[in-house]
Amino acid sequence: MSDPRVGLAVTHRRYIPYSHAHYAGDLVDGAYVLGLFGDVATELCVRTDGDEGLFASYSDVQFRAPVRAGDVLEATAVLVRAGTRSRAMEFEARVVCRGRPDRGGSAAEVLAEPIVAVTASGTVVVSVPPAADTPGTP
């Protein structure tokens, strides 16, 4: 029997302010995106297990395209496997809007096709709730 939680996805969108640019060309460091992956993983665990979970590891991280200040980034986590306490997830961050300083100080555009900027696989561990037959459990 397959686990009905597998396939559940959570997506967050976030504008990246210029205060987060760390490199020339208004580039944002990769750790920023990994932090977003932690946020979507937390919500996914809350939805599936009623627990925030604890990130255990990344098995793969691929930085595929630059992320810049002024971007609107969409980060998604999808549950791909649920063990007794571990939750395997796939992550993807896509740039859906991009600042266009070449057109003006506050110019920006919605991208016709999102740019896949970062992909990853990771494992989160959740606490196991006490069994219903454990003494002292409601």
Salt bridges, closest charged atoms under 4 A:
ASP3 OD2 - ARG5 NH2 2.59
ASP29 OD2 - HIS22 NE2 3.98
ASP39 OD2 - ARG14 NH2 3.36
GLU43 OE1 - HIS12 NE2 2.59
GLU43 OE2 - ARG47 NE 2.69
ASP49 OD1 - ARG5 NH1 2.85
ASP49 OD1 - ARG87 NH2 2.79
ASP71 OD1 - ARG98 NE 2.81
GLU74 OE2 - ARG13 NH2 2.73
GLU74 OE1 - ARG94 NH2 2.84
GLU92 OE1 - ARG94 NH1 2.48
ASP102 OD2 - ARG100 NH2 2.64
GLU109 OE2 - ARG100 NH1 3.12
GLU109 OE1 - ARG103 NH1 3.67
